[in-house]
C-alpha cells in the first residue's frame, strides 16, 4: 500500500498547482447552412485546452494562453477547421465546418484498415490520443492493442494480429521498411516501440488485406507517416520515473531540423517498486534521433531520419548471470515530387542494423551474438487518369544479411558454432483503382516477387471491393501474401519456400454523430510453413485462422466522455515448427476484449484515461497429460489508468498505472510447472514535460 500511496500522491499533487485561466473562448459550431453541429471537438492546437460542442452547437472553455493562437475544430465527416485568434477575445467565435466529400471517388478500400490520420472517415487518432489512453504509457504498440483484431501478449509487448505471430506484422516509416521496430527487454518483460508517437502525423493500422506495396508480412502492416513540416521553433526537456531526455526543432524557410536525446534507467524505479528478478545491472537505454526536412520546391519534399539506441542489462538467473548488450541503427531517406500532369513520384532508401551480444545466454560461460542488417530501396509512381481510374506502380529491393554465433568454453570443453545468410528480395507491384460510381469502386492489385535465397518466384494477387450508401459502407477483400521463414530455419535449410497466407475479409462500417460501428469477419489460410517432420526441416506446415472483430466508439453518451469497445473472436490452428499435430498455437487466445474510457475535465486541465483489457486463457503443453497443447492458462485481465494534466501551457504532467488490481497474469508454464509471469505485476509511470521554447506542450523533446 505504501507504493500505491506514493504513486497516487504524486499523481494528484499537481492539481493544487493549477494556473488560473486568463480568458474564455466561446462560440458556436455550425455547418455551411448554419445548422448547429453537436459533439464537435474544439481546441487550441497542440494543447489540452478545449471542449466539445453541445446539442445546440455551443462551446465554451477557459485557457491560459495569450496572444496569437490557432483554434481548431474536428468532427467525423467534416474537414478540420483552423483559425488564428488574438487573445483575449472581444466577441464569440462562429465556426463553420465543411462536410468532407465522402464519395467513393476519394475513399480507398478500407476493410481491415484503421486509418489514423487526419483525412480519414475512421476514428481520428493522433499522438495525444495515444499517450492519453490508459495503460499505453505513451507507447504506440501498447495503445494499438486496444483495437479489435489484436491479441494480448503482455509478456512480449509485440503485435499479434488475428491468430498470427508477431513476426507476421511489419512496420513501415514513410513507406520504408523497419527491420527491428521494437526495443530489447529481459525474459517475460514487454518491449516498447523504438519510436515516439509524436514523430508521426499519420498512422494506418492494417489488420490484413493490405496493398501489395508492403511486403514480408503474413498478417498485417503498420505504415507510419512522419510530419511533412514542422514550422515552429520548439525546445524542451522531460524528467520521468524511468529517465530523462530533451531536444527540439529549428525551423527555417525551406524546412526544419530536429534532434532528440533520451536516457532510461530502471534502477531508481526498482528501488521504489521492486522487481521479482535479481538485477545485477537494471535495464538501461540511450537513444537519439534526428530528422531533416527540406522543400526544394513547392511540389517536392525531402525527408531524412536517423536513429540510434544502445541497450544493456544484466540479471542473475537461477544458474547463471545473463548480460545483454544491443546496438540498433535506423536511417530513412525519402523524396516526393509532383511532376505535373497528375504524376506523383516517390523514391526512398532505408538502412536497418542490429547487433546483439549475450553472455550466459543458455548456460554459464557461453556467448551468443546476432548481427543483421537490411537495405531497402523503393520507387513508385502514381497518377489519376480520370475520375474513373487511378494507377500506382513501383519496384523495390530488400538486401539482407543475418549472422549468428554461439561459443562455449570451460576447462577442456569448447564449442563454437556460427552461420550467416546473404540474400535479397526484388519485387514489382501495381494497383489499379476503378471508380465505377460514387458508391462503388474496385481495386485490382498484384505483386511479383523474387527471393534469391531459395530462388523462388511468388505472385500475389489482391482484389478489393468497396460500396457506400449514406453513412454505411461494405468492403470485401481477397488477397495472397508471402513471407520468408525465420532466419534460424533458413540457416538450416536455404531452400525452404516462402510461407503463404490467403486473406478473405468481409466488413461493414457505420458512423453518425460521433458514433462508429464496425463489424468484420475474416478467414486466413496458411501453407508452406516451416515444419519439422521426423527430424527433417521442410515447408510442409499449414494452418488457418478465422474469426470476427467488433468495434464501437461513442462520444455522445456523456459530455466530454469518449469510449470505445473492442471485441475479437478467433479460432486458429497450425501444424508447424515442431508441432506433432495441427493445434492451437501457444500465443493465440480465443477471446480478446478491451474497454477504453477517456474523460476530459476542462476545469482541472486534465484528461483521465481508463482501460480494461481481457483475454481468455491460452493453450500450453503439459507433459504430465495426454495429448498436445492439452491445458489452458488462466484468463488475462489488466485494469489500467492514466492522468494527463496541463499545469501550464508549457508544462504537462503525465502519469499512468497498469494492472492496478494487482492480478497475477500467467502466460505459460515451464516444463517443471513454474508459472511464467511478468517481472512486476504493476508498472507506474510519472513524467514532467517542459517546453523551453515555442508554444506547444506536446512536442517537447520530440519532433
Steps between C-alpha positions, in 0.01 A plus 500: 500500500793734560591479132144578393489796737826640363380465144157655547646774720716615209213435261269756657734745671525706181129582506555748780752690286277581204542834335185708495341547157559837344212517256198316360448383142138438409291475188297271277577229245278468192510350154506712185121536521533645854343191657657425843742208527508305826803321645762679290841506669617863535849563636809720491743324270771293672356547850257320730273804522166459327144372519229321303203683355163424660177403323448863398852520358621728780834467673695681771831443676769688687863530395832606644624606157546857390588678178470317168361144510353257247145382573414166339184293472459138395201277443447174317378565148625861492824664397730621778441869576779741601493872580761733649371700799645785703433457872319629695191497276251781481219287352388140458627274221289356218652183355358383166605148408502361149378145449760257371437370152452135583419386149688183422700685237720610790463205739738208470414142591481508878412150621728397787679836496493756781619821337610720786588814308310822445347411165305199610138427560613252765564604858777759500788422734814706544796499738299665777229233475766233537674637807170569678368145457501314830779244516678615184782670694550707187590194291365470147465120495355477851223738400423313177434181699168656610370478140310192376695226325793526740581237759641570845857374535616694804820300549636627166326834435500432124209496256322167446229543237207267427668176602838593353844514658667832580748456213202502261430869580735745327565870570573765235609863548420727204439185291847360581547175693621490861684175571497531882219729622509376861743558784671211680398382846551221749314169512120543535542878500300691234693696240407847378505666163830668420332813365299770676136542390569874474712437190196404296205690362345200326460141619322235291459170680406218263369174643530326164416528133751782462645646178774286336738796516575373852684169525617221728206502739260205507252673731519878511695820442529825693598786264599815692538847345733758650410867492555673166566831670578640843483878458543595868823528699459293816732364766423296807611260768331219692562319826318182597509208739706303245739762359538838337541656156489811292508641152324729261445633150650790310280620214618693196339626179541180298484236772607411851749300705415302815705322763394284793703325772364266766643293785314231695618321814266277700737475797341785702151373409574150632617647831147635554308221324710182533512244218484128562810467281848526653657785304878537503471800268140606427374588155665806343446655158649802328334617180531790264330606182514779247275598213560744216226632270576697186265638232702573183180620331133538589431159342789299642612384843810324635493340845786331685475320833788339690462318830730310736451321830719297733348259752662299776397312815630218718293272720577204723306189397475181706809339349692790343526872441366627166647816347352652181624788286341623178570774245230602254515747208230616260541744209211606275509742205202575273430731207156600370426712196187601310628487143203659331221354286381317811815290548642455851845350554635335814853369560642374826792322663519354851770323699436288811777350715499299824782339694423306818742327738393275789725348765336210683237454231424132577753370751780653709804622305342491155475788252240567229501782247279616213576743222242593239436784258275596213517752215158587361470684166166603352357719227140541389290717272127566515256692285126559487412473132137597546218502754460131420854365523818541707822298466799449727804292401845455645799280572712423803793297629582379850865398543549305822767343718459286811775333698515333840763327706516291816806412707554314825829442672566348842810305602556240226158543337465738207209554257487749215222533243421777254313563179371778280276563203519771231196541284269750336137549404406675174145591405269685262157611618199679355149602609223619273197668662176514299232745618193354333261742674493735796393200711708214368868445420732209434875466551700239310856445624790268435855446617775295333782415740828310468696380803862408430559273800259234377484613135124527539253708295173603665198671346257654746169628360251712693141597422305749710145641483350796682137611503356800683145622553446805721683418825533126433798334335562140396844369404636167381858395432671184378878489471809283527805593708845344540786521748837330533522265795701579813874561467590208727315261269652651183845443652416129515326471162539781247267329254192546720217652298346831603208462739156586363172634633173572320278771655121511454331795672144634510418808705235759572536851641257769613566840656267778600508777761830398659400135515681228308387141451723246330474125445733276298533130429820347367658172397875442455645188338869424568723262305870428442577571865834378633444162666716227650387148411703196605792727574494657152432873450271572204221734388207260544328685785155649469225659706205735514365791701143623492286729709293812551607848616260759641564865582284775650596861569279765659549860612134593551385310810649740756644841431881498474509119529608280212529125514569211268424132531688234306438126481674226301405136459769277349529133408843394376706183460843429355722207415843663494840512669526195728124454545420127463138575402295799391395691810441846646830693515615600847473874433133491391202565727136442403351822644652848527314810616582851617306798630671841487355812662634852470351789695599863447478729806553857373481655846793286612682520165505121508418189302432178692545172313382156611554178305393147593645217291388138506618186323394140549759242599762387251594138426820340622645150503495317833731194472317329787179480295415311183488681168655822374418858607280330758461773766401866532643790695265712714334796330686830467367825643659839556334821619714801403460871574669818381486869582614784275518843663579830329653689791600784269489554126869398497490229767319169486491225763419145396452206736379145448462174686448156345323202656398704805306205644825302518374190319761228444479444125655172383609460137642149496658232719847350492551124466541487878162667552627846598272785394644753254399854597631856466783619724253737667123476522462878473681779326480862611616799300507871567665755274530876470542652153615861479512724194792740512423671172198508270131489584430128517493267800486183294799489273748563778814295445335349191445594138 
